[in-house]
Amino acid sequence: MNALRHGDTTTKDNLNVFVYERSSDRLKDPYSITFDLYDVTSGSPVIIGGPDRLPIKFAVGSYFAPWQIPEDENIGRHKIVWKIKENATSTITMHTEEFDIVSRLTLVNEEYPEQIKRLIYKLRTKLRDVNPDRDYHFAPPSSEQQISGFTETRGYKWPDEQLVNHIEDATNYVNLFPPATTYDIMTYPAAWEPLMLLEAQVYALYDLAILWAGEEFNYSLAGISLDIRRSDKYSGFANQIQSMVDKQLEMAKKRVLCTVGLRQDRYTYSRGASMGPWCCAETMLVHDTDNNELVMLKNAYDKKIKHSYSMNLDTNEIIVNDVKAIWSNGKQDVYKLVARDLFSKYEIQCTNTHRFFDKDNKEVQLKDLTVNQKVWVKKGKKSKLVKVKSIEFVGSVDTYDMEMKEPFRNYVANGFVVHNTSGQNIKRWTGSRFNRIQIG
């Protein structure tokens, strides 16, 4: 359940609603949309600010309820009721969401995705911040305490949101280290995770150095001297780790430069060739519609299947189409894309230049997809848009591609509707490694 604090002003990130067209699952503006706010702390709903208030639209089919929470608003359960009319003749449908109002001093916990939670835990582990009772023993005495009475420290040194900030800053540092890249927390290559976490440690240790700079002191009592100087130790650790990060990042970014260089040197023949081959991993499943079975691409290559599924880009219907050729493209670096709808999870492994189709049926390369962007998949006998959840580097594997009959040059692999290769460009890219099987 969401929580809002006294004095907060709502934004598109809270008290929001998204309206989808039922037939296509695309965002769509309704004929009318209003909302009512209720205080239900007493058990009986009391309307706030009058009925049928107008929301603010921030994208197609996307709205939020504007409200600045007063400082004297009752603390406790509230709710918002959205009233949506799809068209001029339809009835009003209502959707209710409950939320809490809390005091300004209340820390509102954010629910992070599982991938972020995993990074938080790994960063805590590296910082030895997973078990306060075991890992921390003493803190310096306060002015009111005896010199012999050290205060025990309990609780984590870094709250979750602070560690997330460090991870985000570390991601930006990795991206800006030349040559520039454009990864975020959800899309960075798995091989770069140790670098990001190391850099996040640097930010965390500098935080402690700044904190301790204000806590340092000298103390002398009854011949016992106490000299607390910790900020330089934390900053020293941070500098050592930073040096490690920069050396490893330099090596990692050289690989990016090498890849870009190969791309520029080899792909010089046409627009299609400049994108490189669009390939899927050999174990991805495609449909052999003649035998009504799913087969791996490498087996489809051997069996010379003649028909498989494509999507009609005019109607978004799944149709049976002719397989013109299957290509073996040798070992390529592939990435795993994970997408989900409410009930199903979809995964595919392909090169980062492989093309998918967005909600407008425009082609988009894997490397240009972003988290929560929608792509088409086959759902039963129909097509459906699902949200991208993550993209991560897998490694180098054998790859294949299928060439389909015009005008719908796409096929279904592991449930995803993907563009097929332009065929003639493969030989230019792979040289003697190129193999082709002609069908029919």
Helices and strands as residue ranges (DSSP letters): E 2-5, E 16-18, E 32-39, E 46-53, E 56-59, E 62-64, E 76-85, E 92-102, H 114-126, H 132-135, H 160-176, G 190-192, H 193-213, E 217-221, E 224-228, H 231-266, H 271-274, E 280-281, E 285-288, E 293-296, H 297-303, E 307-311, E 318-340, E 345-350, E 355-357, E 363-365, G 366-368, E 374-379, E 382-404, E 410-413, E 416-419, H 424-430, G 431-433, E 435-438
